[in-house]
Amino acid sequence: MAVSARVCTASGEEMRVAEGGRLVFGRGPEVDLAVAAGRGLSRRAGIVTAMPAGAWITNISRTHALYVEGEGYRIRLPRLEDDGEPAGGWLLHSGTALVGSRAMLDEGLPLQVSVTGQRAADGGSAGREPDGEGTILPLYLDPMTKLFLVALIWCRP
């Protein structure tokens, strides 16, 4: 079974993203999934891309922060860079994560992104992770946060 992502709004609207597909969300009319949110969310806020390893969530706003929250974490995704490319994102391998602006998360009105299906187990290398722990993508730390300062102090030789 191929991996797919399911994205649900707080109002109950649901959209599925098949493996290889992507869904643009935000509060504007030119998106695939319009979200009823305040000005803390951009008109074109983010993209959910279904991949063999899970759902890749990126922030495509130049002005607003986008957060991903799960069990024990809340990650601020980096804003869109000057060249128009996302600076990073969050890979949700399985389960459900909450996505939205800080206000959306605090008010209990985030998007829910869930990964469904399972990775191909065909014996080939495509779509499979090596045995054991897979490589984790680098985490962007905003230098204007306390977390950056803690990481800087912790990593000193």
RAVENQUI-V204175 format. One record per residue. D_LAST is the distance of its C-alpha to the last C-alpha in whole Angstrom. Layout:
D_LAST / D_LAST
//
This chain:
47 / 45 / 42 / 43 / 41 / 43 / 43 / 45 / 45 / 46 / 49 / 50 / 50 / 48 / 48 / 46 / 44 / 45 / 43 / 42 / 43 / 42 / 43 / 42 / 42 / 42 / 45 / 47 / 50 / 49 / 46 / 47 / 46 / 47 / 45 / 47 / 44 / 44 / 42 / 39 / 39 / 40 / 43 / 41 / 38 / 37 / 38 / 38 / 38 / 39 / 38 / 38 / 35 / 35 / 36 / 33 / 33 / 32 / 33 / 35 / 36 / 35 / 35 / 35 / 32 / 32 / 31 / 31 / 31 / 31 / 31 / 28 / 27 / 27 / 26 / 27 / 28 / 27 / 30 / 32 / 31 / 33 / 34 / 36 / 33 / 31 / 27 / 27 / 28 / 28 / 30 / 32 / 33 / 35 / 37 / 37 / 35 / 36 / 35 / 36 / 36 / 34 / 38 / 39 / 37 / 37 / 41 / 41 / 42 / 40 / 40 / 40 / 39 / 39 / 39 / 42 / 43 / 41 / 40 / 42 / 42 / 45 / 43 / 42 / 38 / 39 / 38 / 36 / 33 / 32 / 32 / 29 / 26 / 27 / 24 / 23 / 23 / 20 / 20 / 21 / 19 / 21 / 19 / 22 / 21 / 20 / 18 / 16 / 15 / 14 / 12 / 10 / 9 / 9 / 6 / 4 / 0
//
